[in-house]
Amino acid sequence: MLEEKEIKNIRFVENHPDPTGEIPLFLSPEETEPVRHLHRTLLGYQATPLVELKSLASRLGLRSVLIKDESDRFGLRAFKGLGGVYAVFRAVCDRFGLDFTALTIEDLRKDPLLMEAIGSLDLVTATDGNHGKGVSWAAGMLGCRAHVYMPAGSLEVRAQAIRDAGNAEVRILELGYDDSVRYAETMAKEKGWLLIQDTSWEGYEVVPSWIIQGYSTMVYESFEQMKALGYERPTHVLLQAGVGAMAGGVLGVLRNLCGDHMPRVAVAEPHEAACIYESIKAGDGLPHAATGNGVTIMAGLNCGEPCTITWPIIRDATGWAFSCPDQVSVTGTRVLAEPSGDDRTVESGESGSVTAGLLYTICTDPAFRDLREDMGLDERSVVYLINTEGYTNPDLEK
Ligand SMILES: Cc1ncc(COP(=O)(O)O)c(C=O)c1O
């Protein structure tokens, strides 16, 4: 068990990264190459901005703060569509024996017989919102139908956003997130539907590996954009985690890109759903479930069980795990919405902004001075964040 510390209601544990840890093959440059190819061919594709917040960096005493802004990816307001669309495409190619490296979604759409066959497919998934939008969007493009289950407490506005994104029947269940995933799995088995779930467990690893590969596009784009801004690579990376599929996927690609110069890594979660935090704290190398009550405004991070195929990547790359109160994400949304100097406004929802809030807190609150020093956050630091979503309920947040 690693030692847990707490400052002003933010808990953290310091981990010992293992730079020799294995990176799964599915995140290698060769295996992720077809992902970018597919994304680039999609209608509406364009690289999302990597925003350099110069004024914020100088206020925080850092060299640079670079935030990859996913708030308008494919018009879906979150990064998640990257994974959903790639996995649905791969699953369809798999089902019909098609060469995924040679085809695009447009190619499939040009074949009426094939489209008729794809139209008979039913997809199913559980989601807090963003992943469901991606699957619905892909289903709409391919003329098939998605069945999307949301956990209890999900907002109707998020359910409607999933319907509007493409073609989905959406139901809000009386279950928590992890049980909603089990429900989707049961429905897939009973009805013969294709399960497109953005987390893995023993025996269900192929589809999630496609979804996680889908996230790699964010990192490749970011590195090209960083170079154009004059930075070779970041010195620090702060990532938010639900099940950790996104964080693990990003870290796997980062390790391949950075080699021996891997940045220092911190992972942030909400107090009430901190499964990566609990797993790192346990110190036994194994994934553990969260212990909280699952009540948090960070809906996208409200997951109680780690994704099994990305957990080892996170374990081996992470230096600090954080468990945060909702207030940290509120701080992040505010800091990004009300920038100082010439900085651009970044629209960030609750799950997107927690890392910005955490960085801001660590660098501005004197109570965190020792931690900040331990993390090596100083005027030489180039900090990379991902704003994973825009406002989740624009009507309320205006
Ligand atoms: C906006 C947002 N950020 C981050 C995450 C976390 O991703 P993961 O569950 O793969 O850790 C999610 C997951 O749904 C999300 O919707």
The ligand as an SDF file (V2000), in Angstrom:
LIG
                    3D

 16 16  0  0  0  0  0  0  0  0999 V2000
  -15.1110   13.8540  -21.4330 C   0  0  0  0  0  0  0  0  0  0  0  0
  -14.4360   12.6350  -20.9660 C   0  0  0  0  0  0  0  0  0  0  0  0
  -13.1980   12.7230  -20.4970 N   0  0  0  0  0  0  0  0  0  0  0  0
  -12.5340   11.6540  -20.0610 C   0  0  0  0  0  0  0  0  0  0  0  0
  -13.1280   10.4140  -20.0690 C   0  0  0  0  0  0  0  0  0  0  0  0
  -12.3660    9.2600  -19.5010 C   0  0  0  0  0  0  0  0  0  0  0  0
  -12.1040    8.2160  -20.3740 O   0  0  0  0  0  0  0  0  0  0  0  0
  -11.8680    6.7710  -19.7980 P   0  0  0  0  0  0  0  0  0  0  0  0
  -13.1710    6.2680  -19.2810 O   0  0  0  0  0  0  0  0  0  0  0  0
  -11.3420    6.0230  -20.9460 O   0  0  0  0  0  0  0  0  0  0  0  0
  -10.8920    6.9040  -18.6940 O   0  0  0  0  0  0  0  0  0  0  0  0
  -14.4210   10.2640  -20.5630 C   0  0  0  0  0  0  0  0  0  0  0  0
  -15.0870    8.9690  -20.5980 C   0  0  0  0  0  0  0  0  0  0  0  0
  -16.2270    8.8200  -20.9600 O   0  0  0  0  0  0  0  0  0  0  0  0
  -15.1080   11.4130  -21.0140 C   0  0  0  0  0  0  0  0  0  0  0  0
  -16.3500   11.3450  -21.4900 O   0  0  0  0  0  0  0  0  0  0  0  0
  1  2  1  0
  2  3  1  0
  2 15  2  0
  3  4  2  0
  4  5  1  0
  5  6  1  0
  5 12  2  0
  6  7  1  0
  7  8  1  0
  8  9  2  0
  8 10  1  0
  8 11  1  0
 12 13  1  0
 12 15  1  0
 13 14  2  0
 15 16  1  0
M  END
$$$$
